Amino acid sequence: MDLTPIPRDIPLPLPASAQFLEVLLVVAFIAHILFVNLMVGGSVLVLGFELRGRKNRDFDRLAQALAKTITVNKSLAVVLGVAPLLLINVLYTIHFYTANALTGVAWILLIPAIAATFLLLYLHKYTWDRLRDLKGLHIAIQGMAVALFLTIPLVFLTNVNLMMFPEKWTGVQGFLSALLLPNVFPRYFHFLCASLILTSLFGVWYFGRAKFPVEEIFETLTRPALRRIFYSIAF
């Protein structure tokens, strides 16, 4: 007997075969999540490097150089996120909208939260020199952006996880109860680890390029030292 509290599907034809749309969804999501990982992981590392930069100026310079990549990765993540979002709407309409409705307030708050995070990233990036004598404030700006970045994926993962448990829908009483369903936190910590690892490997390539002016930017950090820093974080 089907205990699902809603229909399994809606009586509307798909615009293409389900198999094609599923493959396209996987490909589109991989492209999207790649830059999401770089954006989130980069933000966390920038905050860590800038904190360390209060005692070692080279780490402040490293944080500033890495911060320049975050807004680029952010733009790519946003643009590449349109396709998987639309494909989820088409393939899993009932499940997607039901999960959104059950976590209503938290889901709606994602819109201002994401906008605020992006504004904080730009504020942090373009006030680096202006707030050099107010380092605590500058770090606090990035800290707020990172705090939001650590919260936003939790809402997304809670919704995606909720989609897969339709038998639990009648017992969900909002975001917090959905958050406590199985798999949410393992998925969340997997995402965070992946973000840090991928960003670190990106750092190995980005700062290891022959064209990157390591000698002009840093006083004590060398190219091999930068590679060791990022490899150790990835490890």
C-alpha positions in Angstrom: 0.0 0.0 0.0 1.3 3.5 -0.9 1.6 5.6 2.2 2.9 8.7 0.5 0.6 11.6 1.4 0.7 13.1 -2.1 0.5 11.8 -5.7 3.6 10.3 -7.1 3.5 12.5 -10.2 1.5 15.2 -12.0 -0.3 14.4 -15.2 1.8 16.6 -17.5 4.2 15.4 -20.1 7.9 16.0 -19.7 9.6 18.3 -22.3 12.1 15.5 -23.0 12.7 11.9 -22.0 13.3 11.4 -18.2 16.6 9.6 -18.8 18.0 12.6 -20.8 16.8 15.0 -18.2 18.4 13.0 -15.4 21.7 12.8 -17.1 21.5 16.6 -17.9 20.7 17.3 -14.3 23.8 15.4 -13.0 26.1 17.2 -15.5 24.6 20.6 -14.8 24.7 20.0 -11.0 28.4 19.0 -11.1 29.3 22.2 -13.0 27.3 24.2 -10.5 28.6 22.6 -7.3 32.2 22.9 -8.5 32.1 26.6 -8.2 29.9 26.6 -5.1 32.6 24.5 -3.4 35.3 27.0 -4.6 33.1 30.0 -3.4 32.4 28.5 0.1 35.8 26.9 0.6 37.5 30.1 -0.6 35.6 32.2 1.8 36.5 30.0 4.8 40.2 30.0 3.8 40.3 33.7 3.3 38.9 34.2 6.8 41.5 31.9 8.3 44.4 33.4 6.3 43.3 37.0 7.2 43.2 36.1 10.9 46.6 34.6 10.7 47.7 37.6 8.7 47.4 39.8 11.8 50.8 38.3 12.9 52.2 37.5 9.5 51.6 40.1 6.8 52.2 37.5 4.0 49.1 35.6 5.1 47.1 38.8 4.8 48.4 39.2 1.3 47.5 35.5 0.6 44.0 36.1 1.9 43.6 39.2 -0.4 44.9 37.3 -3.4 42.5 34.4 -2.8 39.6 36.7 -2.1 39.8 38.1 -5.6 38.8 34.6 -7.0 35.7 34.3 -4.7 33.5 36.8 -6.5 34.4 35.3 -9.9 33.5 31.8 -8.6 30.3 33.2 -7.1 29.1 34.6 -10.4 29.8 31.3 -12.1 28.1 29.4 -9.4 25.0 31.5 -9.7 24.8 31.3 -13.5 25.4 27.6 -13.5 22.9 27.0 -10.8 19.9 28.0 -13.1 20.0 24.8 -15.1 19.9 22.2 -12.2 17.3 24.3 -10.4 15.0 24.2 -13.5 15.6 20.5 -14.1 14.7 19.7 -10.5 11.5 21.6 -10.9 10.7 19.6 -14.0 11.7 16.1 -12.8 10.7 16.2 -9.2 8.0 18.9 -9.1 5.8 17.4 -6.4 8.7 16.5 -4.1 10.6 19.8 -4.6 7.6 22.1 -3.9 6.4 20.0 -1.0 9.8 20.2 0.7 9.9 23.9 0.1 6.4 24.4 1.6 7.3 22.3 4.7 10.4 24.3 5.4 8.6 27.6 4.3 10.2 30.4 6.3 13.7 29.0 6.2 13.4 28.4 2.4 12.1 31.9 1.7 14.8 33.5 3.9 17.4 32.0 1.5 16.8 34.8 -0.9 17.7 37.7 1.4 20.5 35.6 3.0 22.2 34.9 -0.3 21.9 38.5 -1.4 23.3 39.7 1.9 26.2 37.2 1.6 27.2 38.4 -1.8 27.0 42.0 -0.8 29.3 41.2 2.2 31.8 39.5 -0.1 32.0 42.6 -2.3 32.2 44.9 0.7 35.1 42.8 2.1 36.9 42.6 -1.3 36.8 46.3 -2.1 37.5 47.7 1.4 40.7 45.8 2.0 43.0 48.8 1.8 40.5 51.3 3.2 39.9 49.2 6.3 43.6 48.3 6.8 43.7 50.2 10.1 40.3 48.7 11.1 41.3 45.1 10.6 38.9 43.8 13.2 35.9 45.3 11.3 37.2 44.0 8.0 37.6 40.5 9.4 34.1 40.7 11.0 32.6 41.5 7.5 34.1 38.3 6.2 33.1 36.4 9.3 29.5 37.4 8.7 29.7 36.2 5.1 31.2 32.9 6.2 28.6 32.4 8.9 25.9 32.8 6.2 27.7 30.5 3.9 27.8 27.9 6.6 24.0 28.2 7.1 22.7 28.5 3.5 23.9 25.0 2.4 22.3 23.5 5.5 18.9 24.7 4.3 19.4 23.4 0.8 20.6 20.0 2.0 17.7 19.8 4.5 15.2 20.4 1.6 16.9 18.0 -0.8 17.0 15.3 2.0 13.3 16.0 2.8 12.4 15.3 -0.8 13.6 11.7 -0.5 11.5 10.9 2.6 7.8 11.5 1.5 6.6 9.2 4.2 8.0 11.7 6.8 6.2 14.7 5.4 3.1 14.4 7.6 5.3 14.6 10.7 7.4 17.5 9.6 6.6 20.7 11.6 9.0 23.2 9.8 12.7 23.5 9.1 14.0 22.3 12.5 12.1 19.0 12.5 13.3 18.5 8.8 16.8 19.2 9.9 16.7 16.3 12.3 15.9 13.7 9.7 18.6 11.1 8.8 21.4 12.0 6.5 21.3 15.8 6.8 24.4 16.4 8.9 26.6 13.7 7.2 25.7 15.4 3.8 26.4 18.8 5.3 29.9 17.9 6.7 30.7 16.1 3.5 29.9 19.2 1.5 32.1 21.4 3.8 35.0 19.0 3.6 34.7 18.8 -0.2 34.7 22.6 -0.4 37.9 22.9 1.6 39.7 20.1 -0.2 38.7 21.4 -3.7 39.6 25.0 -2.9 42.9 23.9 -1.5 43.7 22.0 -4.6 42.6 25.0 -6.6 45.1 27.1 -4.5 47.9 24.7 -5.4 47.3 25.3 -9.1 46.4 29.0 -8.8 49.4 30.1 -6.7 51.7 27.6 -8.4 51.3 29.0 -11.9 54.4 30.4 -13.4 52.5 33.5 -14.3 51.5 34.2 -10.7 53.9 36.9 -9.3 54.8 35.2 -6.0 58.0 37.1 -5.6 56.4 40.4 -6.1 53.5 39.9 -3.6 55.0 37.9 -0.7 58.1 38.6 1.4 58.7 35.2 2.9 56.2 32.8 1.3 57.6 31.0 -1.7 55.9 29.0 -4.4 56.8 25.6 -2.7 55.7 27.0 0.7 52.3 28.0 -0.8 51.9 24.5 -2.3 52.7 22.9 1.1 50.1 25.2 2.8 47.3 24.2 0.5 48.3 20.5 0.2 48.3 20.3 4.0 44.8 21.8 4.2 43.5 19.4 1.6 45.1 16.5 3.4 
